[in-house]
Amino acid sequence: MARLFITILSVLAIVLLFSASSAYASDSVAESFVRKTCDDATYIDVCLDTLLHQAARINSHPKKSTRLAIMATIAEVQTVSSKLENQAKKPKLWTREVAALNECGTMIADSILSLNRAMEESQHLGGGTKRDKQSKRVSLENDVKNVQDVANRCVNDMHVAKVRDVLLTRVEEIMEPLVELATNSVDLIHHMQF
C-alpha cells in the first residue's frame, strides 16, 4: 500500500514537473516573440516595458502586439492631457503660458480620436489585394503619426508663445513618453505582416 502511494506520488510529481516546464517554455516563446518584435521599435526599452508583461496575451500575434502598443499610446494621451491641464493651473504662470498649455492639452486630448480610429482599423486588416493591405497600413500609420505631429505642434506653439524655458522643458518632459510610445506604435505597424 505504501509502495503504491509512493508510486502515485512520484507519477504526480513528474506530471507536475512536466506541466511547469511546458508552461515555462511557452512563456519563453511568448517573451521571445515580444523581444523580437521590440527589436523593430525605435525605443526598444519602452517597447519591452509596454509589451513584455503582456507576452502571454500577445501569444506571438503581431496584430495583438500592435494593438497593445496603440492602447498604451491612448493611455499616455490621457495622462499627458491631464498633466498639461494640471500644469496650466499652477500659480505664477503668465496668461500666454496658461493659454498655450490649455491649447496644447486640447490638441493632445483631441488626438485620441485618430488613435481610436487606428484601433478600429486594426480590426479590419485582412483581406483584399496587396495594394489594399498597403493602403490600410499607411492609413493606420498616419492615424498614429497624428499624435506625434500634435505633440510637436504643442512644443512649437510653446516657443511661439514665448513661454519661459523652465515651462518649455517641463512640457517637453511631459510629451516625451507619448512621442516614444507613438513612435514605437508606428514602427510596429510598419513591420506588421498582414
C-alpha positions as CSV (number, residue, x, y, z in Angstrom):
1,M,0.0,0.0,0.0
2,A,2.8,2.4,0.9
3,R,4.6,1.4,-2.3
4,L,1.5,2.2,-4.4
5,F,1.2,5.6,-2.6
6,I,4.8,6.4,-3.3
7,T,4.4,5.4,-7.0
8,I,1.3,7.5,-7.4
9,L,3.0,10.4,-5.7
10,S,6.1,10.0,-7.9
11,V,4.0,10.0,-11.1
12,L,2.1,13.1,-9.9
13,A,5.4,14.9,-9.2
14,I,6.7,14.0,-12.7
15,V,3.5,15.2,-14.3
16,L,3.6,18.4,-12.3
17,L,7.2,18.9,-13.3
18,F,6.5,18.5,-17.0
19,S,3.5,20.8,-16.7
20,A,5.5,23.5,-15.1
21,S,8.4,23.2,-17.6
22,S,6.0,23.3,-20.6
23,A,4.3,26.4,-19.1
24,Y,7.7,28.0,-18.7
25,A,8.7,27.0,-22.2
26,S,5.6,28.7,-23.7
27,D,6.2,31.8,-21.6
28,S,9.8,31.8,-23.0
29,V,8.4,31.5,-26.6
30,A,5.9,34.3,-25.9
31,E,8.6,36.5,-24.3
32,S,11.0,35.8,-27.1
33,F,8.4,36.9,-29.7
34,V,7.9,40.2,-27.8
35,R,11.7,40.8,-27.7
36,K,12.0,40.1,-31.4
37,T,9.0,42.4,-32.1
38,C,10.5,45.2,-30.0
39,D,13.8,44.9,-32.0
40,D,11.8,46.7,-34.7
41,A,10.9,49.6,-32.4
42,T,12.9,52.9,-32.1
43,Y,12.7,52.9,-28.3
44,I,13.3,49.2,-27.5
45,D,13.3,49.6,-23.7
46,V,10.0,51.4,-23.8
47,C,8.6,48.7,-26.1
48,L,9.7,46.0,-23.8
49,D,8.3,47.8,-20.7
50,T,5.0,48.2,-22.6
51,L,4.6,44.7,-24.1
52,L,6.7,42.2,-22.2
53,H,4.3,41.8,-19.3
54,Q,1.6,41.2,-21.9
55,A,3.6,38.4,-23.7
56,A,1.2,35.6,-22.8
57,R,-1.7,37.7,-24.0
58,I,0.1,38.6,-27.2
59,N,0.7,34.9,-27.8
60,S,3.0,35.6,-30.8
61,H,0.4,37.6,-32.8
62,P,1.8,40.7,-34.3
63,K,-1.6,42.3,-34.6
64,K,-2.1,41.9,-30.8
65,S,1.3,43.5,-30.0
66,T,0.5,46.4,-32.3
67,R,-3.0,46.9,-30.8
68,L,-1.5,46.8,-27.3
69,A,1.1,49.4,-28.3
70,I,-1.7,51.7,-29.7
71,M,-3.7,51.1,-26.5
72,A,-0.6,52.2,-24.4
73,T,-0.4,55.3,-26.6
74,I,-4.1,56.0,-25.9
75,A,-3.5,55.7,-22.2
76,E,-0.5,58.1,-22.4
77,V,-2.6,60.6,-24.3
78,Q,-4.9,60.7,-21.4
79,T,-2.0,61.1,-18.9
80,V,-0.4,63.8,-20.9
81,S,-3.6,65.7,-21.3
82,S,-4.2,65.6,-17.6
83,K,-0.6,66.7,-16.8
84,L,-0.9,69.6,-19.1
85,E,-4.2,70.6,-17.6
86,N,-2.7,70.4,-14.1
87,Q,0.4,72.4,-15.3
88,A,-1.9,75.2,-16.5
89,K,-3.4,75.5,-13.0
90,K,0.0,76.2,-11.4
91,P,0.3,79.6,-9.8
92,K,2.6,82.3,-11.2
93,L,2.1,81.4,-14.8
94,W,1.7,84.2,-17.4
95,T,-1.6,84.4,-19.2
96,R,0.0,83.4,-22.5
97,E,1.6,80.4,-20.8
98,V,-1.8,79.2,-19.5
99,A,-3.4,79.8,-22.9
100,A,-0.6,77.8,-24.6
101,L,-0.9,74.9,-22.1
102,N,-4.7,74.8,-22.4
103,E,-4.5,74.8,-26.2
104,C,-1.9,72.1,-26.1
105,G,-3.9,70.0,-23.7
106,T,-7.0,70.3,-26.0
107,M,-5.0,69.3,-29.1
108,I,-3.5,66.3,-27.3
109,A,-6.9,65.2,-26.0
110,D,-8.4,65.5,-29.5
111,S,-5.6,63.3,-30.9
112,I,-7.2,60.4,-29.2
113,L,-9.8,60.4,-32.0
114,S,-7.2,59.3,-34.5
115,L,-5.9,56.7,-32.2
116,N,-9.4,55.3,-31.7
117,R,-9.7,55.2,-35.5
118,A,-6.4,53.3,-35.7
119,M,-7.7,50.8,-33.1
120,E,-10.8,50.3,-35.2
121,E,-8.9,50.0,-38.5
122,S,-6.6,47.4,-36.9
123,Q,-9.6,45.1,-36.5
124,H,-10.0,45.0,-40.3
125,L,-6.6,44.4,-41.7
126,G,-7.0,41.1,-43.5
127,G,-8.4,40.6,-47.0
128,G,-8.0,42.4,-50.2
129,T,-5.1,42.8,-52.6
130,K,-1.6,43.6,-51.6
131,R,-2.3,47.2,-52.6
132,D,-5.4,47.3,-50.3
133,K,-3.3,46.0,-47.4
134,Q,-0.6,48.6,-48.0
135,S,-3.2,51.3,-48.1
136,K,-4.6,50.0,-44.7
137,R,-1.1,50.0,-43.3
138,V,-0.4,53.6,-44.4
139,S,-3.8,54.8,-43.0
140,L,-3.1,53.1,-39.7
141,E,0.4,54.6,-39.5
142,N,-0.9,58.1,-40.4
143,D,-3.6,57.9,-37.7
144,V,-0.9,57.2,-35.1
145,K,1.6,59.7,-36.6
146,N,-1.1,62.4,-36.0
147,V,-0.3,62.1,-32.2
148,Q,3.4,62.7,-32.9
149,D,2.5,65.7,-35.1
150,V,0.3,67.2,-32.4
151,A,3.0,66.7,-29.7
152,N,5.5,68.5,-32.0
153,R,3.0,71.3,-32.7
154,C,2.4,71.8,-29.0
155,V,6.1,72.2,-28.3
156,N,6.4,74.6,-31.3
157,D,3.4,76.6,-30.0
158,M,5.1,76.9,-26.7
159,H,8.1,78.5,-28.5
160,V,5.8,80.9,-30.4
161,A,4.0,81.9,-27.1
162,K,7.5,82.6,-25.7
163,V,6.9,80.6,-22.6
164,R,9.7,80.5,-20.0
165,D,12.4,77.9,-20.5
166,V,11.5,76.1,-17.4
167,L,7.9,75.6,-18.6
168,L,9.1,74.6,-22.1
169,T,11.4,72.0,-20.6
170,R,8.6,70.7,-18.4
171,V,6.2,70.3,-21.4
172,E,8.9,68.5,-23.4
173,E,9.4,66.1,-20.5
174,I,5.6,65.5,-20.3
175,M,5.5,64.9,-24.1
176,E,8.5,62.6,-24.3
177,P,6.8,59.3,-23.2
178,L,3.9,60.0,-25.5
179,V,6.1,60.6,-28.5
180,E,8.1,57.4,-27.7
181,L,5.0,55.3,-27.5
182,A,3.5,56.7,-30.6
183,T,6.8,56.2,-32.5
184,N,7.0,52.6,-31.4
185,S,3.4,52.0,-32.4
186,V,4.2,53.3,-35.9
187,D,7.3,51.1,-36.0
188,L,5.2,48.0,-35.1
189,I,2.6,48.9,-37.6
190,H,5.2,49.3,-40.3
191,H,6.8,45.9,-39.6
192,M,3.5,44.1,-39.1
193,Q,2.7,41.4,-41.6
194,F,-0.8,41.1,-42.9
